[in-house]
Amino acid sequence: GLMLEIFEAYFSLKETGDNRLAGWRHLALRVDSIEKSKAELESRGVVFKETIKPAGGGGSVLFFSDPEGNLLHLVERPVDSVFVR
């Protein structure tokens, strides 16, 4: 199986020279069906930031935030996508 651990940072993130913050920007979660995943999350109270949009490289994306405001997104890719290996 797969396990992903994410730990809270107890310090301020440093700004980089190109106006971005050091650290992670968002976490992408690949799903088989973005529509089914959206319906499941909505039934649990998740509010999405926008509608399902086309993804660069093919497929679809859908952004939302966790209760602490961290940006997350669902991504569905075609089975022949270079991103699906």
C-alpha positions in Angstrom: 0.0 0.0 0.0 0.8 3.6 0.0 1.2 6.0 2.9 1.6 9.7 2.8 2.6 11.7 5.9 2.2 15.4 6.0 3.5 17.3 9.0 2.6 20.8 10.1 5.4 23.4 9.8 6.0 25.3 13.0 7.7 28.2 11.4 7.0 30.8 8.7 7.6 29.9 5.1 10.3 31.9 3.4 9.5 33.9 0.3 11.6 33.1 -2.8 12.9 35.7 -5.3 10.1 35.0 -7.8 7.3 36.0 -5.4 6.3 32.5 -4.4 6.6 30.8 -1.0 9.1 28.1 -0.3 7.3 24.8 0.5 4.4 23.1 -1.0 1.6 24.9 -3.0 -1.0 22.2 -3.3 -1.5 18.4 -3.1 -3.0 16.6 -6.2 -5.0 13.5 -5.6 -5.5 11.3 -8.8 -9.0 9.7 -9.0 -10.6 7.4 -11.5 -13.8 9.5 -11.7 -13.7 13.1 -10.8 -17.6 13.3 -10.9 -18.0 10.4 -8.4 -15.2 11.8 -6.2 -16.8 15.2 -6.2 -20.2 13.8 -5.3 -18.7 11.8 -2.4 -16.8 14.8 -1.0 -19.8 17.1 -1.4 -21.9 14.6 0.6 -19.3 15.0 3.4 -19.5 18.8 3.4 -16.6 19.7 1.1 -17.1 23.0 -0.7 -15.3 23.4 -4.0 -13.6 26.6 -5.1 -14.8 26.3 -8.7 -16.3 23.9 -11.3 -14.4 21.0 -12.9 -11.9 22.4 -15.3 -9.7 20.9 -18.1 -6.3 19.8 -16.9 -3.1 20.7 -18.6 -1.9 17.5 -20.3 -5.4 16.1 -20.5 -8.1 15.2 -18.1 -9.9 17.3 -15.5 -9.1 19.1 -12.2 -11.2 20.3 -9.3 -9.8 22.5 -6.5 -10.8 22.7 -2.8 -9.3 23.5 0.6 -9.0 21.4 3.7 -10.3 22.7 7.0 -7.0 24.5 7.6 -7.0 26.2 4.3 -4.4 24.0 2.5 -5.1 23.9 -1.3 -5.9 20.4 -2.6 -7.2 19.2 -5.9 -8.6 16.1 -7.6 -7.2 15.2 -11.0 -8.6 12.6 -13.4 -6.4 11.7 -16.3 -7.1 9.7 -19.5 -5.7 6.1 -19.3 -3.3 6.9 -22.2 -1.9 10.0 -20.5 1.8 10.4 -19.9 0.9 11.1 -16.3 -0.7 7.6 -15.8 2.0 5.0 -15.5 
